[in-house]
Amino acid sequence: MHNRDFLENLVELVRQQLPIELKDFQISGPTMNLVKFHYGSPKTHYEVWIQKRKREAEVGLHFEGEPEENHDKLLMLSKKWDFISGALGREVAGESWGKGWTRIHETVILEQLNDDLLVELSLKLSGMIRTLEPLLRDPERL
């Protein structure tokens, strides 16, 4: 399966897995190796990034706006880390990276693009959206 076809299938599978209030995401891409999902602000987006050379795929929530705002969002979510790691697993990490960006992400070993990986990545991403998006929309939640 080609990357682009894989990522197009991923978009539809994720949409099917989300509750109605979270199905209205917009996408950027897919490109040859990534697709971004956002809710009105592309600088804050969920992403699946296929990195064949590194033999991994990243599933994450990226904050790629102004550095201070990015760090504030990560700090807000880090205060709820027990809840987040309980929902998403201990493999999920939060960090600063790049040009003042921040992210919450998980890396998955990539052996081949097949249906098993498609389902695994879709479940990880839809779980991440179901867990994190309500916290972004209502920081006082929990």
N, CA, C and O of each residue as an XYZ file, in Angstrom:
568
protein
N       0.854     -1.180      0.000
C       0.000      0.000      0.000
C       0.897      1.239      0.000
O       1.878      1.295      0.741
N       0.570      2.210     -0.811
C       1.336      3.459     -0.866
C       0.986      4.351      0.310
O      -0.126      4.293      0.835
N       1.941      5.178      0.724
C       1.743      6.070      1.876
C       0.456      6.881      1.755
O      -0.355      6.914      2.680
N       0.277      7.530      0.615
C      -0.874      8.431      0.450
C      -2.193      7.671      0.584
O      -3.108      8.145      1.258
N      -2.305      6.503     -0.044
C      -3.523      5.693      0.079
C      -3.724      5.262      1.531
O      -4.841      5.284      2.048
N      -2.638      4.874      2.175
C      -2.688      4.472      3.573
C      -3.241      5.609      4.429
O      -4.128      5.395      5.255
N      -2.718      6.815      4.231
C      -3.138      7.964      5.035
C      -4.571      8.394      4.712
O      -5.294      8.835      5.605
N      -4.986      8.275      3.469
C      -6.389      8.577      3.125
C      -7.323      7.604      3.827
O      -8.362      8.007      4.350
N      -6.962      6.331      3.842
C      -7.767      5.337      4.561
C      -7.784      5.626      6.060
O      -8.800      5.430      6.727
N      -6.657      6.091      6.580
C      -6.556      6.428      8.002
C      -7.547      7.529      8.368
O      -8.215      7.443      9.399
N      -7.647      8.553      7.537
C      -8.566      9.670      7.813
C      -9.991      9.151      7.984
O     -10.674      9.511      8.942
N     -10.434      8.317      7.070
C     -11.807      7.826      7.136
C     -12.028      6.903      8.333
O     -13.088      6.935      8.957
N     -11.043      6.096      8.646
C     -11.161      5.192      9.789
C     -11.224      5.980     11.098
O     -12.023      5.656     11.977
N     -10.394      7.002     11.233
C     -10.413      7.840     12.442
C     -11.773      8.526     12.583
O     -12.337      8.569     13.676
N     -12.296      9.059     11.482
C     -13.601      9.740     11.537
C     -14.682      8.773     12.040
O     -15.549      9.165     12.822
N     -14.631      7.526     11.598
C     -15.610      6.527     12.038
C     -15.481      6.205     13.520
O     -16.469      5.843     14.159
N     -14.286      6.331     14.072
C     -14.036      5.937     15.462
C     -14.359      7.033     16.476
O     -14.391      6.772     17.678
N     -14.598      8.247     16.004
C     -14.811      9.373     16.922
C     -16.285      9.597     17.202
O     -17.132      9.300     16.361
N     -16.600     10.129     18.398
C     -17.984     10.515     18.684
C     -18.381     11.701     17.800
O     -17.523     12.413     17.280
N     -19.653     11.897     17.642
C     -20.176     12.905     16.713
C     -19.586     14.294     16.930
O     -19.333     15.017     15.966
N     -19.362     14.676     18.194
C     -18.869     16.027     18.481
C     -17.413     16.228     18.065
O     -16.926     17.358     18.061
N     -16.715     15.150     17.716
C     -15.316     15.274     17.294
C     -15.087     14.856     15.838
O     -13.944     14.827     15.382
N     -16.154     14.534     15.108
C     -16.023     14.100     13.723
C     -15.765     15.246     12.751
O     -15.412     15.001     11.597
N     -15.931     16.484     13.188
C     -15.888     17.631     12.272
C     -14.484     18.195     12.060
O     -14.331     19.376     11.752
N     -13.466     17.360     12.222
C     -12.107     17.845     11.998
C     -11.901     18.170     10.519
O     -12.608     17.682      9.638
N     -10.905     19.013     10.295
C     -10.449     19.320      8.946
C      -9.076     18.668      8.789
O      -8.396     18.384      9.774
N      -8.683     18.437      7.547
C      -7.376     17.828      7.342
C      -6.513     18.700      6.447
O      -7.002     19.451      5.603
N      -5.214     18.573      6.662
C      -4.200     19.112      5.765
C      -3.468     17.890      5.239
O      -2.923     17.104      6.014
N      -3.454     17.734      3.941
C      -2.870     16.559      3.328
C      -3.957     15.581      2.976
O      -5.111     15.978      2.819
N      -3.631     14.325      2.849
C      -2.321     13.786      3.149
C      -1.278     14.141      2.084
O      -1.580     14.287      0.900
N      -0.048     14.269      2.560
C       1.088     14.406      1.661
C       1.645     13.005      1.465
O       0.969     12.014      1.741
N       2.853     12.931      0.997
C       3.458     11.607      0.793
C       3.734     10.873      2.101
O       3.799      9.644      2.117
N       3.900     11.629      3.221
C       4.259     10.924      4.447
C       3.539     11.411      5.703
O       3.815     10.904      6.790
N       2.634     12.369      5.591
C       1.909     12.782      6.794
C       0.546     13.345      6.475
O       0.264     13.784      5.360
N      -0.288     13.316      7.493
C      -1.601     13.941      7.427
C      -1.850     14.622      8.767
O      -1.509     14.097      9.827
N      -2.458     15.816      8.688
C      -2.746     16.596      9.896
C      -4.257     16.752     10.037
O      -4.968     16.940      9.050
N      -4.733     16.671     11.272
C      -6.145     16.805     11.615
C      -6.265     18.005     12.543
O      -5.528     18.094     13.525
N      -7.179     18.934     12.256
C      -7.337     20.070     13.168
C      -8.793     20.492     13.250
O      -9.628     20.096     12.437
N      -9.067     21.303     14.251
C     -10.408     21.793     14.522
C     -10.441     23.307     14.374
O     -10.787     24.014     15.321
N     -10.086     23.808     13.205
C     -10.187     25.232     12.922
C      -8.888     25.998     12.975
O      -8.767     27.038     12.327
N      -7.924     25.526     13.714
C      -6.632     26.208     13.806
C      -5.528     25.229     13.404
O      -5.124     24.394     14.213
N      -5.034     25.318     12.166
C      -4.024     24.360     11.708
C      -2.733     24.364     12.521
O      -1.974     23.397     12.462
N      -2.467     25.425     13.274
C      -1.239     25.454     14.075
C      -1.320     24.520     15.275
O      -0.292     24.153     15.846
N      -2.517     24.137     15.658
C      -2.730     23.116     16.680
C      -3.382     21.949     15.957
O      -4.540     22.034     15.548
N      -2.644     20.866     15.802
C      -3.174     19.763     15.005
C      -2.669     18.415     15.524
O      -1.622     18.309     16.163
N      -3.455     17.410     15.218
C      -3.068     16.021     15.442
C      -2.408     15.570     14.144
O      -2.760     16.043     13.063
N      -1.462     14.665     14.258
C      -0.683     14.310     13.078
C      -0.282     12.842     13.122
O       0.010     12.284     14.180
N      -0.278     12.241     11.952
C       0.340     10.931     11.769
C       1.416     11.138     10.715
O       1.144     11.594      9.604
N       2.645     10.793     11.087
C       3.815     11.028     10.251
C       4.519      9.697     10.031
O       5.048      9.100     10.968
N       4.521      9.240      8.790
C       5.169      7.989      8.409
C       6.621      8.294      8.055
O       6.892      9.089      7.154
N       7.548      7.663      8.762
C       8.979      7.875      8.520
C       9.616      6.524      8.186
O      10.175      5.850      9.052
N       9.517      6.149      6.916
C       9.983      4.809      6.505
C      11.475      4.608      6.758
O      11.879      3.527      7.185
N      12.298      5.619      6.507
C      13.740      5.451      6.707
C      14.078      5.156      8.167
O      14.978      4.366      8.454
N      13.357      5.790      9.083
C      13.591      5.548     10.508
C      12.821      4.322     11.000
O      12.991      3.883     12.137
N      11.975      3.782     10.131
C      11.121      2.638     10.457
C      10.221      2.925     11.651
O      10.097      2.121     12.574
N       9.590      4.113     11.600
C       8.656      4.469     12.656
C       7.560      5.379     12.114
O       7.682      5.996     11.056
N       6.505      5.430     12.882
C       5.404      6.346     12.621
C       5.154      7.111     13.912
O       5.224      6.543     15.002
N       4.867      8.383     13.786
C       4.534      9.197     14.956
C       3.060      9.538     14.918
O       2.518      9.910     13.877
N       2.423      9.406     16.060
C       1.051      9.851     16.263
C       1.144     10.928     17.327
O       1.680     10.684     18.408
N       0.630     12.117     17.040
C       0.804     13.167     18.029
C      -0.135     14.346     17.897
O      -0.829     14.515     16.894
N      -0.134     15.153     18.939
C      -0.775     16.458     18.975
C       0.346     17.475     18.957
O       1.190     17.490     19.853
N       0.360     18.325     17.943
C       1.430     19.305     17.765
C       0.901     20.715     17.980
O      -0.184     21.069     17.517
N       1.688     21.507     18.688
C       1.425     22.935     18.856
C       2.517     23.667     18.100
O       3.669     23.683     18.534
N       2.169     24.273     16.976
C       3.160     24.904     16.110
C       2.836     26.373     15.865
O       3.053     26.893     14.771
N       2.314     27.035     16.895
C       2.033     28.454     16.817
C       3.182     29.244     17.431
O       4.351     28.898     17.266
N       2.828     30.304     18.137
C       3.831     31.119     18.819
C       4.434     30.319     19.972
O       3.706     29.646     20.702
N       5.758     30.387     20.144
C       6.424     29.565     21.174
C       5.801     29.670     22.564
O       5.617     28.649     23.227
N       5.478     30.864     23.013
C       4.914     31.014     24.361
C       3.566     30.314     24.472
O       3.292     29.642     25.466
N       2.731     30.470     23.461
C       1.420     29.822     23.459
C       1.579     28.296     23.416
O       0.854     27.572     24.098
N       2.529     27.819     22.612
C       2.783     26.380     22.526
C       3.167     25.815     23.894
O       2.659     24.774     24.310
N       4.057     26.505     24.580
C       4.506     26.044     25.897
C       3.381     26.122     26.919
O       3.277     25.257     27.789
N       2.538     27.145     26.827
C       1.395     27.253     27.741
C       0.433     26.078     27.566
O      -0.067     25.529     28.548
N       0.176     25.694     26.315
C      -0.730     24.572     26.064
C      -0.142     23.265     26.592
O      -0.847     22.460     27.200
N       1.147     23.061     26.355
C       1.783     21.845     26.863
C       1.783     21.831     28.391
O       1.540     20.788     28.999
N       2.051     22.972     29.011
C       2.034     23.059     30.468
C       0.644     22.747     31.012
O       0.511     22.013     31.991
N      -0.387     23.299     30.385
C      -1.756     23.036     30.819
C      -2.056     21.541     30.765
O      -2.634     20.988     31.701
N      -1.670     20.894     29.685
C      -1.928     19.460     29.570
C      -1.048     18.647     30.513
O      -1.478     17.607     31.013
N       0.171     19.103     30.763
C       1.070     18.359     31.654
C       0.513     18.310     33.081
O       0.822     17.386     33.833
N      -0.293     19.283     33.452
C      -0.926     19.270     34.783
C      -1.972     18.170     34.904
O      -2.416     17.847     36.006
N      -2.364     17.597     33.774
C      -3.351     16.525     33.752
C      -2.698     15.217     33.282
O      -3.367     14.325     32.761
N      -1.372     15.128     33.479
C      -0.617     14.019     32.905
C      -1.034     12.656     33.437
O      -1.019     11.680     32.686
N      -1.404     12.561     34.708
C      -1.840     11.269     35.240
C      -3.054     10.755     34.467
O      -3.131      9.576     34.120
N      -3.999     11.659     34.205
C      -5.184     11.292     33.428
C      -4.795     10.906     32.001
O      -5.248      9.886     31.482
N      -3.954     11.726     31.374
C      -3.559     11.504     29.978
C      -2.804     10.184     29.822
O      -3.129      9.383     28.945
N      -1.805      9.955     30.664
C      -1.030      8.715     30.524
C      -1.872      7.501     30.913
O      -1.665      6.406     30.389
N      -2.812      7.691     31.823
C      -3.724      6.596     32.155
C      -4.619      6.230     30.984
O      -4.933      5.058     30.777
N      -5.030      7.230     30.220
C      -5.905      6.985     29.069
C      -5.142      6.509     27.841
O      -5.631      5.667     27.089
N      -3.947      7.046     27.640
C      -3.221      6.789     26.390
C      -2.038      5.843     26.535
O      -1.544      5.317     25.537
N      -1.576      5.618     27.760
C      -0.448      4.719     27.970
C       0.833      5.467     28.288
O       0.977      6.652     27.987
N       1.741      4.761     28.891
C       3.006      5.352     29.331
C       3.961      5.656     28.180
O       4.957      6.352     28.377
N       3.674      5.145     26.983
C       4.542      5.401     25.831
C       4.379      6.822     25.308
O       5.238      7.319     24.578
N       3.293      7.472     25.673
C       3.022      8.836     25.218
C       3.901      9.806     26.005
O       4.027      9.701     27.225
N       4.504     10.750     25.283
C       5.408     11.720     25.913
C       5.039     13.128     25.478
O       4.484     13.334     24.399
N       5.353     14.086     26.324
C       5.191     15.498     25.998
C       6.545     16.163     25.991
O       7.381     15.876     26.847
N       6.779     17.064     25.022
C       8.092     17.690     24.937
C       8.067     18.939     24.075
O       7.140     19.175     23.301
N       9.125     19.732     24.237
C       9.404     20.850     23.349
C      10.298     20.327     22.242
O      11.092     19.411     22.455
N      10.169     20.910     21.060
C      11.013     20.484     19.946
C      10.956     21.542     18.850
O      10.098     22.425     18.865
N      11.855     21.442     17.929
C      11.829     22.291     16.741
C      11.966     23.767     17.038
O      12.803     24.182     17.840
N      11.137     24.550     16.386
C      11.204     26.019     16.395
C      10.328     26.629     17.490
O       9.520     27.518     17.223
N      10.490     26.154     18.704
C       9.618     26.634     19.775
C       8.291     25.905     19.806
O       7.349     26.345     20.465
N       8.215     24.796     19.098
C       7.010     23.996     19.066
C       6.991     23.051     20.263
O       8.010     22.825     20.915
N       5.807     22.503     20.536
C       5.661     21.482     21.566
C       4.754     20.386     21.014
O       4.037     20.587     20.033
N       4.801     19.231     21.660
C       3.957     18.132     21.192
C       3.754     17.095     22.280
O       4.543     16.970     23.217
N       2.680     16.368     22.123
C       2.414     15.149     22.873
C       2.348     14.067     21.812
O       1.567     14.171     20.866
N       3.160     13.028     21.957
C       3.247     12.072     20.863
C       3.636     10.682     21.338
O       4.080     10.473     22.467
N       3.449      9.752     20.425
C       3.882      8.376     20.625
C       4.505      7.899     19.325
O       4.012      8.209     18.240
N       5.580      7.151     19.436
C       6.243      6.579     18.267
C       5.899      5.100     18.184
O       5.950      4.376     19.178
N       5.552      4.671     16.994
C       5.177      3.280     16.740
C       6.187      2.695     15.756
O       6.531      3.339     14.765
N       6.659      1.494     16.020
C       7.587      0.831     15.101
C       6.863      0.520     13.799
O       5.747      0.000     13.798
N       7.511      0.843     12.711
C       6.925      0.676     11.381
C       7.637     -0.455     10.659
O       8.814     -0.344     10.315
N       6.923     -1.532     10.436
C       7.501     -2.628      9.663
C       7.005     -2.570      8.237
O       7.799     -2.631      7.298
N       5.689     -2.451      8.061
C       5.122     -2.294      6.730
C       3.759     -1.644      6.849
O       3.092     -1.739      7.880
N       3.357     -0.978      5.771
C       2.040     -0.357      5.742
C       1.036     -1.440      5.374
O       0.940     -1.856      4.219
N       0.300     -1.884      6.370
C      -0.714     -2.905      6.131
C      -1.945     -2.588      6.968
O      -1.968     -1.603      7.706
N      -2.957     -3.420      6.848
C      -4.214     -3.169      7.561
C      -4.046     -3.186      9.074
O      -4.706     -2.421      9.778
N      -3.171     -4.050      9.583
C      -2.947     -4.094     11.031
C      -2.396     -2.763     11.540
O      -2.847     -2.245     12.562
N      -1.424     -2.218     10.822
C      -0.856     -0.930     11.223
C      -1.888      0.176     11.068
O      -1.964      1.074     11.907
N      -2.676      0.122     10.014
C      -3.729      1.120      9.800
C      -4.679      1.166     10.992
O      -5.007      2.241     11.494
N      -5.112      0.008     11.435
C      -6.024     -0.059     12.584
C      -5.321      0.425     13.853
O      -5.897      1.191     14.626
N      -4.084     -0.016     14.071
C      -3.340      0.404     15.265
C      -3.184      1.919     15.321
O      -3.465      2.532     16.350
N      -2.739      2.528     14.226
C      -2.537      3.983     14.210
C      -3.859      4.731     14.340
O      -3.926      5.757     15.017
N      -4.907      4.229     13.700
C      -6.203      4.907     13.795
C      -6.735      4.885     15.220
O      -7.283      5.878     15.698
N      -6.572      3.750     15.900
C      -7.039      3.671     17.289
C      -6.219      4.568     18.211
O      -6.766      5.190     19.122
N      -4.911      4.636     17.977
C      -4.075      5.523     18.786
C      -4.466      6.982     18.557
O      -4.586      7.753     19.510
N      -4.664      7.356     17.300
C      -5.013      8.747     17.007
C      -6.409      9.094     17.510
O      -6.597     10.144     18.124
N      -7.381      8.238     17.263
C      -8.731      8.560     17.738
C      -8.768      8.599     19.263
O      -9.499      9.407     19.837
N      -7.991      7.741     19.932
C      -7.904      7.798     21.390
C      -7.279      9.093     21.862
O      -7.717      9.682     22.850
N      -6.251      9.535     21.150
C      -5.589     10.790     21.493
C      -6.557     11.966     21.322
O      -6.615     12.854     22.173
N      -7.300     11.967     20.242
C      -8.265     13.053     20.007
C      -9.356     13.019     21.074
O      -9.702     14.060     21.632
N      -9.903     11.838     21.366
C     -10.965     11.732     22.375
C     -10.489     12.162     23.760
O     -11.269     12.693     24.551
N      -9.217     11.935     24.051
C      -8.667     12.279     25.362
C      -8.258     13.746     25.447
O      -8.585     14.424     26.421
N      -7.547     14.242     24.436
C      -6.931     15.568     24.523
C      -7.820     16.712     24.043
O      -7.776     17.806     24.606
N      -8.610     16.475     23.030
C      -9.403     17.583     22.479
C     -10.385     18.159     23.503
O     -10.501     19.382     23.590
N     -11.102     17.334     24.287
C     -11.972     17.918     25.323
C     -11.186     18.771     26.335
O     -11.705     19.772     26.829
N      -9.945     18.385     26.644
C      -9.125     19.175     27.571
C      -8.711     20.502     26.937
O      -8.642     21.523     27.622
N      -8.439     20.490     25.645
C      -8.099     21.743     24.969
C      -9.305     22.671     24.908
O      -9.162     23.886     25.050
N     -10.473     22.115     24.700
C     -11.694     22.917     24.594
C     -12.141     23.450     25.947
O     -12.720     24.533     26.032
N     -11.874     22.693     27.003
C     -12.275     23.096     28.354
C     -11.132     22.767     29.316
O     -11.134     21.700     29.930
N     -10.153     23.674     29.457
C      -8.985     23.409     30.316
C      -9.330     23.139     31.775
O      -8.511     22.573     32.499
N     -10.509     23.526     32.224
C     -10.908     23.281     33.621
C     -11.490     21.891     33.812
O     -11.790     21.489     34.936
N     -11.650     21.158     32.724
C     -12.201     19.802     32.774
C     -11.315     18.946     33.682
O     -10.096     19.114     33.704
N     -11.913     18.062     34.404
C     -11.251     17.145     35.363
C     -11.077     17.872     36.625
O     -10.545     17.318     37.587
